[in-house]
Amino acid sequence: MTESEVLETLARVGALVTGDHIIYTSGRHGSSYVNKDALYPHTAATSAVCAQIAQHFALSSIETVAGPTVGGVIMAQWTAHHLGAILNQEIMAVYAEEEQTEMGKGRTFRRGYNALVAGRLVLVVEDILTTGGSARTVVEAVERAGGTVVGVAALCNRGGVTADMLGAPELYCLARVPLESWSAAECPLCATGVPVNTRLGKGATFVTMRNVP
């Protein structure tokens, strides 16, 4: 799949929203949004994008695919499935769960998954990269568990994230959607009266708070 085909797939299932007025989790405003949750119910589309990731890393001798909870769980399953089909061998799929540490939020492998990471070559997968924070915590969890990260793959890079930012030797992204955003005070969409999308992001909360006397 080319990048344009990936974007077409996302648009077809309603996962790519453009030309709108979105309130992001950060509180900033923007005109585009990648709604990963709209992709996952479409198993054929999800399978297709993960097959592309598997094809890219087919020669990297990957033994385990790891993702962060929650969306990364689905990405890891499908990518491992397609890698296994390509290599004609079983590739494990695991996920790292959030944990609170002295340094703040991180991730760790529970449920015996450490044993499926230790001493293995691991591909980390993520759906949307904005700051890269979640993917970075999975990379760190793999390293703590004794695995070796081969690379990080993502469905969409929204924030111009690089491999160096993730501490990974390679970053492969199927698509890039630039993160155009403004503060509420500087938002040109607000200035021109474009209605806020209350179905996605934090739009409903923003509208409610704005209407509070």
ABEGO torsion letter per residue (X at the ends): XBAAAAAAAAAAAGABBBGBBBBBAAGBBBABBBBAAAAAABAAAAAAAAAAAAAAAAAAGBABBBBBOAAAAAAAAAAAAAAAAAAGBBBBBBBBBBBBBAAEBBBBBBGGAAAAABGBBBBBBBABBAAGAAAAAAAAAAAAAGBBBABBBBABBAAGBBAAAAGBABBBBABBBBBBBBBAAABAAAAAGBBBBAABEAAAAAAAAAABX
